C-alpha cells in the first residue's frame, strides 16, 4: 500500500465486504440521468427488503422494548441486562478524563493550571492548532492513529496530532500535518523522523510546533517542507486571523470534543464490539482505506448508530452518539469529495460507470477479482481431482457476479450533483464540521451572522449541506431530527 491516508486507492483486498441487493443496476440513459438530477429532497430512495443482517440487528434490540416503553435511562458503560445489578454495587467516583495514548506523553502529560485544569497543556495546544487550521481554510481532525494496514494485527506507525485537508474548487486537495510538542524535544532527531512520516503518508506540508528553535535549524527543516513554529508565533498568527483567546467553538471546543472517541469505545448497548469498532474506524481504520471503502464503511457505521438513536440514553451518552454521527458524516463527505476529484473531468456517463465499479469492487477491479476467483477454483479442482480421480468436475467455471450496494443510484446522483455544482460543495467540509459540532451537538440555534463571517458563500453551501444530509438520512435511517438546524428547523425554548 502506497499511501496510509487514502490518497492512493490500494488497500488489503481481503478486508472488503460487499453489500448486495437483488437486482443489478442498469446503465442510465439521458432521460433517466436528467430525472435523477432533481433535488434530493424531492425524491425518495427506493426502499429495499430487509437484509438478513438488518433483521438480525433488529432482533438484537428487541429485548430493549420494555426499557424503552418504561423510558428507563440506559447506561453505556454496562450492558442493559447488567445495569440494574451494577448500579447497586458500584460506588460513584469523580469524573475523570481518560488519557489518549501517545508515544510522546512526556511532552503532553503536564497539566496546565493557568489555561485549563481539565486538559493537559499539550492537548490544549492541539486544539489551538486545529482552530488555526480552520481559519486558514482547512478541515482538520485530531489524534489519527496511523497504521501500516487495515488488518487488525497491523502495526501502529505513529499518531498524527492534527491532520488537515484543504479542498480547492476543483476538489484537488492539499494536506498538512501539525506535530505538536509543548515540552522538550531533540529537534534534529524529530525533523528526521518527521521526514520519514511525510513520505510514508504522502503529506504535503508539516508544521512542527515546538519551543523556540534556532534560525539555522528552521532553515534546514524548511528545505524538507517542514516549518518549525514557536508557540510565540502561534500567538501572533491567531492575532492575524482575528482569533480570540476564548474562541472555543465547533470541533475545536475541547470541553465538548476531548476524548469523545474513548467514551464511544466504552459503550455497551447491548454489547461493546460495534462501538469499539466504530471508534477505531474514526481514529484509525478510515485513514488506510480507499475512498469507496470509506464511503461504504461510514454508511455501515451510521446504520449501526441509527439503532440506538431513539433509545432513552443519558444526556452524556446521547451527546457521544451525536458526536460520532457528526464525525462520520464529515468523514463520509471527505471520501465523496476525493471521489469527485478523481471524476471531475469525466462525462456524466463515465462518472456513473466509475462509481458502479468502485462501489462493486472498491480497490480491486471486477475483472481482476474474476481472475483471482477462477485461479482459486482451478487449484481447488486440481487438488480434488488428485485425491479422487473418478470424481466428475464441471467443465465450465462458475461466474462471480458482484453488485453494488442498494444505495448505488442515489450515491451516483450525489456524485453528479457535487461534480456539476462545485461551489455548493468544495467548502462544505468546514461548514458541516463547524455547524454540526457547534449548533446541532449543543442544540443551539445557529448564529447566521457568525456563519456568514466564516463562509463567503454560505447560501450555496447550505444547499449542498441539505443535499448531503438528505442522502445520509434516507440511506442510513439516522433520524432527521439530528439535523434539524441544518434543515432550517430552529430550536424553540
Secondary structure, DSSP 8 states (H G I E B T S, - for coil): ---TTSSS----GGG------SS------HHHHHHHTS-GGGS--------HHHHHHHHHTGGGHHHHHHT--B-SSS-HHHHHHHHHH-------------TTGGGT-SEETTTEEEEEHHHHHHHHHHHHHHHHT-EEEEEEEEES-SSTT--EEEEEEEEEEEE-TTS-EEEEEEEE--S---HHHHHHHHHHHHHHHT-SEEEEE-S---HHHHHHHHTTTEEEE-HHHHHHHHHHTT--TT---GGG-HHHHTTHHHHHHT--SS-SHHHHHHHHHHHTGGGGS-HHHHHHHHHHHHHHHHTTTTS-B-HHHHHHHHHHHHHHHHHHHHHHHHHHHHHTTS-HHHHHHHHHHHHHHTTS-HHHHHHHHHHHHHHHHHHHHHH-TT----SS---------TTHHHHHHHHHHHHH-GGGTTTHHHHHHHHIIIIITTT----HHHHHHH-TTHHHHHHHHHHHHHHHHHHH---GGGGTTTTT-----
